[in-house]
């Protein structure tokens, strides 16, 4: 029996430390376990072209991400509103669709059309964001209509609150046009269904499959004082949709009343200081706050297990859920969910500093028990990877 071949057009992959990277990695491992041959096309870190043959089954094609606006030095997809924007680039955004990553569409499609034989592939998977990967998918589908195409979304495009200031009237028209030929639209949670049904995408084409995160913690060299009540927040902060000011103010006020609290932040350090300095000019260490850069996910998983409280600042929009919840749940530790209630097993507190202060002042880590079994079943890597694989086998 000849192994089937899958072409994946992604955007985020190792060594990048993002949710879409981990999902892509988990998906590829599942495909390889099921004896598929996989070619992965992703941007290179240095904007050079390289072909890396990992095994007889798996080859990575790293190609140029862009040539003007989308070079590796400017790798963020959407600004989190904390950066000073270049006025010329901001002006160009108004006239470029879907965004600067259209350069990725051009480069990836040119490379595939020139260097890979599309007729050799049975299946095509495009992984967003950005939506530019799906544009490449639409062009490939046009060349080979019989190919099974899965358009895998992380967050929505047209109805993504993170880009609300950049939304244009033409967005829903063009997005629908691009993905209408996809065999299936894959989304990570049902909360985003409305973002796609509002584009008049048939419900039967949409499949809810959580991100394929594999849980593989490794020992981390990070000291934690277990005599304290340790909280951790890991991830990106945003001015509009995931603003930490209420949480930080609540923590600072609670610390003034009990000195046995310690907050550990892992993420973009400058983003943390941007918000922290709006509240106080003190050194974070004054409040037992340790500010750390991003570290490899596997090490972070180990640190989660040693914490007392895992902090989730919920997105303001009901269309998005932080991907960190998958890793938080696997830790088996209490999750402080700030904002709208997500799950009754979480410690749900309104996004208001007074409520947060009260919660932290009265919190006793020795009295907390959690039961995440239903969530663990929902996020089960093996079960979800089988759901994914079944879509590729529909014509077997």
Secondary structure, 3 states (H helix, E strand, C coil): CCCCEEEEECCCCCCCCCHHHHHHHHHHHHHHHCCCEEEEEEECCCCCCEEEECCCCEEEEEECCCCCCCCHHHCCCCCCCCCCCCHHHHHHHCCCCCCCCHHHHHHHHHHHHHHCCHHHCCEEEEECCCCHHHHHHHHHHHHCCCCEEEEECCCCCCCCHHHHHHCCCCHHHHHHHHHCCCCEEEECCHHHHHHHHCCCCCHHHEEECCCCCCCCCCCCCCCCCCCCEEEEEECCCCCCCCCCHHHHHHHHHHHHHCCCEEEEEECCHHHHHHHHCCCCCCCHHHHCEEEECCCCHHHHHHHHHCCCEEEEECCCCCCCCCCHHHHHHHHCCCEEEECCCCCCCCEEECCCHHHHHHHHHHCCHHHCCCCCHHHHHHCCHHHHHHHHHHHHCCCC
